[in-house]
Amino acid sequence: MSGFRLARGGLIDRSRPLSFRFDGRSLSGFAGDTLASALIANGVSTVGRSFKLHRPRGILGAGAEEPNALVELRSGDRREPNVKATVAELYDGLDASSQNRWPSLRFDLLAVNGLLKPVFAAGFYYKTFMWPAAFWEKVYEPLIRRAAGLGRASGLPDPDRYERVFAACDLLVVGGGPAGLMATLTAGRAGADVILVDEDHRPGGRLLADGVSAGGMDGPALAAQLVGEIRSLPNVRVLSRTTAAAAFDHGTFIAVERVADHLPLPQPEMPRQRVWEIVAERTVLATGASERPLVFADNDRPGVMLAGGVSQYVNRHAVSPGRRVVVATATDAGWATARDLVRAGVNVAAVVDARGSAPRGFEDVAAEVAVFPAARVDRTLGRGKVEAVAIAQAGGTVEVPADLVAVSGGFNPAIQLISHFGVRPTWEPAIGGFVIGGPVHGIHPAGAAAGRYDLAACLADGARAAVAALSEIGRTAAMPDLPSIEPGPHAAGTAFWKPGTLRPGRAFVDLQHDVTAADVDLAHREGYVSVEHLKRYTTLGMATDQGRTSNVDGLAIMAALRGLPIADAGVTLSRPPVVPLSIGAVAGARTGHHFRPTRLTPIHAWAEEQGAVFVDTGQWKRPQYFPRPGETSWLDTVNREVMAVRSGVGVTDVSTLGKIEIHGPDAAAFLDRVYANRPSRIPVGRSRYALMLREDGFVMDDGTVARFAEDRFAASVSTAHAAAVWRHMLFCQQVLWPDLDVSLAAVTDVWAQFAIAGPKSARVVAALVDDGDPVSRESFGPMTARELTVCGGISARLAAVSFSGERAFELAVPASAGDAVVRRIMRAGDEHGIVAYGTEAMAVMRIEKGHPAGAELNGQTTAHDLGFAKMLARDKDHVGRVLSQRPALNDPARPRLVGLKPVDPSTPLKGGAHVLPAGAAATADNDQGWVTSSAYSPTLASHIALALVTRGPERHGEVVQVWDGIRGSVVQATIAAPCHLDPEGERLHAG
Amino acid sequence: MRITCPHCGPRDLIEFTVLGEARTRPAVAVEDLDSPAAVDAFAAYVYDRANPAGIHREHWFHGFGCQTWLVVTRDTLNHAVLAVADVREERP
């Protein structure tokens, strides 16, 4: 192939030359070129090496179906592999490199793989490299990884921005060719809300590529006229450079818009790509068709090109991919290409038609070129690129010198998007392709995507599809007047490779995955006759092009080998996405700290001022500990915070606790059904620990319930379970017991909430509340809960509940007052040495007290396991009531909650370590449970832990092994009650 | 996938949470809660979920919307949503 720029014509701007580099060579093209057309203009024929065999490859087509011309674009952190040169718009300074070659495109040492073709035959990865086993990791795998792969990722953080946007419309039109434009115009004129997505930067599709004329206009002029009216309609949005990549249920589509890929760099604030999620009432699928190559020996030699691609290069880009062309065709499309070439002054050496004589309507072409009817291309010849073509016909084989073979083996309608619904297309012999019979899931195929290849038929079909689609949603659209077009025959046949004609050389079916006709034959002989097996065994059609140019040829060969018609041999489906999507586009803006929302408590700013170190708890940022100068480790800080609370007073932020209000005449009855104990017995002005089960009898959550009036309660649920408990309570209210008169409100974010804990906590709280001293031991004892005001009229809820085991209060104030109140708390506590403490100190104190938390409430524990069996009320129905009593859930041999104390108090116990009987080997049979939570207790000057141990409560005092196989330690520890500190609860009553 | 919420209109799947087959919790008298029949009834309620290829009535929660539990009747073979109702309006 020796391409060159034509002297005139084309949709390029010859006044705007662009310079670019390919493999380091400086080249030039024009605005309107693709990288592929510019390479052709510069006479570049070989653009890459193939995936497995490293054979030199040229450009096969001119569009998104391209299997060969994959390049790396840009450099550094913007290097992108596997860009199709055929759809990459040329820009000034573009820098591209070929792939799969080392050290250079011309001298590729791995081309030796070509000599090893038998090794890479169908199923090679199932058969080869199996022996010796030790060689796999050290020799074979590194070699294969070096040799295989398509391009290289940059390996660097992506510097660009991406967006995701949402849109809805009455009609989505996919594809801006003649059918798509006519569908858009028809629906647009009817006033429908229309979105047209087109992957090109310039709408028109084949109107820009084929040498057609309509109503006295050429293709580009007709496209311009249609687009001009479309753009004048305010109810139509046109998204160019946008590919519909996936279709989902109920009219949902994902499309990717390449906003800045045609620019050297995105402009400031411009996303590189934008992902559209489009919900359409109806869709017209006007995605066109891919041309099929012909399978013959050495059909992968640079210089073999799809006829439709040749036409596009000649007509649109004003380049000829060759100087002496053989057209090999089974369709009238090949003849149209021959005519395009002749008109452009390019020498057409021969037209080889698999069918009989020259078709009607192309007599002018037949008069000017040598015609080989009922003939086929036998093979190509040449060094590195096509230099001659061997043509076989009844009389024998002749060799014709040529540098370009334009092939047309028929067309495959581009119906991948419908394939995403699992809808299998049917073989239509009249057009020699697979089609979808009619509208499916609201998607109407039109034009070439429906197997209509003639321009007049495409225009009419697009309009018809739009009218039909809109009528389904109750909208009326009128058929437009169609341009008068000289009827052009566009007969399409097939010319599939025939088994038994195998010759020296390789006849490729899948160019991107290097699958040959011989591989299909081998798969057949080995019994892989189902098209699904054929696909997986040979990897046919599994490359990034999804087999656009290869699938049907492969299926046809298998059908012939099996002696079946194609219609009976089956067809494979494709999965989303239709085109490769960059990970950045899928992620959109959701990177770094935008990956998910961050929730800050109302006193976050105050905690930051205090120097808090924060920890992520779900979406929340919670203060973990508050280091002070001189403290050398987090443990120093936590020990100080614990000791300060146990000896004086501390404050911590518990705003993240889930808060649910339950209000109504049946509120108490409702809570009795939601919780396993009896919230209805809580007196007004009190709160109580409450346990919630799932219906299967396992523990769902625990917390407290406070009663502020006969008909009004507030439930406090754990931070991690807040959303699930809320959903569950609504389920109980709406689904299980809709007859109860009760209202629920989720108020987690309404309140800022603090725990004020320690023997001096009552003095601090007393200084805050407005009416004197209502927080004495007598007036506000443990589990008291009241609504009152603090700090001069701020409404508040105060409850004497303790998680630390100390005399403690939880104070809730409106979120907007949180910041001011926490500062008042610190001032009021100053004289008592108040400290701020974080989640770590809180965890240490709850482990000291043996309170279960997240690691114990893990969805696999029962009330019996946790020592709460006595809390279960059995004289009423509640969620989990019946199944919680199953014997297996109350088996003493289940792992049950205990405390663990190391025999040597200075030895840490690690969470996740396993409990084994003393002296027992570390085997699964001897496993008796695991450490759920562990901490260093500064109060006890010992490491401590909570654990779930089989028959645990019966084994207090027993010394066991705590075995940590991952971190390699075995610690002797004594089983004890979960509560390590103040088991009588005397500290609760201090102050 | 889209579900037409009776309160909010057509909404995307991401706004909803599915629970599974819409079933009716057994009603058992308090004195019979520990009977084998009660255990059998609740075990069936919790564990024996239908998984039909075809029409399925399911509980869905519109959590990023009106906070309503819905009964969604849909065809598991083709994902068609046949009916959507507020669970309090739709009593089996």
Chai-1 contact restraints between the chains, C-beta under 6 A:
chainA,res_idxA,chainB,res_idxB,connection_type,confidence,min_distance_angstrom,max_distance_angstrom,comment,restraint_id
A,D249,B,M1,contact,1.0,0.0,6.0,A-B,restraint_1
A,D249,B,H79,contact,1.0,0.0,6.0,A-B,restraint_2
A,H250,B,M1,contact,1.0,0.0,6.0,A-B,restraint_3
A,H250,B,R2,contact,1.0,0.0,6.0,A-B,restraint_4
A,E695,B,V46,contact,1.0,0.0,6.0,A-B,restraint_5
A,D696,B,V46,contact,1.0,0.0,6.0,A-B,restraint_6
A,R727,B,F61,contact,1.0,0.0,6.0,A-B,restraint_7
A,F731,B,W69,contact,1.0,0.0,6.0,A-B,restraint_8
A,Q734,B,W69,contact,1.0,0.0,6.0,A-B,restraint_9
A,Q734,B,V87,contact,1.0,0.0,6.0,A-B,restraint_10
A,Q734,B,R88,contact,1.0,0.0,6.0,A-B,restraint_11
A,V735,B,W69,contact,1.0,0.0,6.0,A-B,restraint_12
A,V735,B,V87,contact,1.0,0.0,6.0,A-B,restraint_13
A,L736,B,R25,contact,1.0,0.0,6.0,A-B,restraint_14
A,P738,B,R88,contact,1.0,0.0,6.0,A-B,restraint_15
A,R881,B,L33,contact,1.0,0.0,6.0,A-B,restraint_16
A,V882,B,L33,contact,1.0,0.0,6.0,A-B,restraint_17
A,V882,B,A38,contact,1.0,0.0,6.0,A-B,restraint_18
A,V882,B,V39,contact,1.0,0.0,6.0,A-B,restraint_19
A,V882,B,F42,contact,1.0,0.0,6.0,A-B,restraint_20
A,L883,B,F42,contact,1.0,0.0,6.0,A-B,restraint_21
